[in-house]
């Protein structure tokens, strides 16, 4: 079985920037001045980042 460490080392700066950009794009509709909505930002970013990394991991496992 492939090592998860090898997967992490395979991620490039460009990969991480693309994931961050996608997560940031998803938060644009949130009112960043509203404390209640602002709390959603962290959760949304975490969720999108996790899903994107899982997708990359799945692709990497099957390559």
Wavefront OBJ file of the C-alpha trace (Angstrom):
o trace
v 0.000 0.000 0.000
v 1.168 3.501 -0.765
v 2.332 5.651 2.126
v 0.209 8.637 3.155
v 3.468 10.475 3.784
v 4.335 9.977 0.106
v 0.974 11.457 -0.842
v 1.545 14.511 1.336
v 4.985 14.982 -0.181
v 3.494 14.733 -3.679
v 1.341 17.821 -3.122
v 2.815 20.892 -4.747
v 2.497 24.526 -3.749
v 0.289 24.929 -6.812
v -2.009 22.137 -5.582
v -2.408 23.802 -2.210
v -2.927 27.245 -3.755
v -5.652 25.857 -6.032
v -7.399 24.232 -3.068
v -7.154 27.439 -1.031
v -8.503 29.490 -3.940
v -11.488 27.164 -4.290
v -12.202 27.369 -0.559
v -11.858 31.152 -0.526
v -14.173 31.464 -3.529
v -16.858 29.570 -1.617
v -16.757 32.125 1.205
v -17.259 35.200 -0.981
v -21.033 35.168 -0.475
v -20.672 35.269 3.315
v -21.014 38.608 5.084
v -17.627 38.935 6.774
v -18.954 41.712 9.035
v -21.639 39.470 10.560
v -20.207 37.507 13.490
v -22.709 34.681 13.088
v -21.954 34.221 9.408
v -18.243 34.688 9.969
v -18.257 31.535 12.088
v -19.302 29.610 8.993
v -16.134 30.594 7.133
v -13.817 28.272 9.064
v -16.165 25.332 8.718
v -16.709 25.914 5.025
v -12.989 26.260 4.331
v -12.250 23.092 6.331
v -14.932 21.120 4.522
v -13.879 22.179 1.038
v -10.196 21.638 1.820
v -10.924 18.154 3.165
v -13.023 17.164 0.151
v -10.435 18.476 -2.307
v -7.602 16.658 -0.518
v -9.615 13.423 -0.407
v -10.251 13.707 -4.136
v -6.534 14.231 -4.811
v -5.681 11.321 -2.504
v -8.111 9.039 -4.318
v -6.599 10.017 -7.683
v -3.084 9.498 -6.291
v -3.941 6.050 -4.897
v -5.175 4.903 -8.292
v -2.320 6.349 -10.324
l 1 2 3 4 5 6 7 8 9 10 11 12 13 14 15 16 17 18 19 20 21 22 23 24 25 26 27 28 29 30 31 32 33 34 35 36 37 38 39 40 41 42 43 44 45 46 47 48 49 50 51 52 53 54 55 56 57 58 59 60 61 62 63
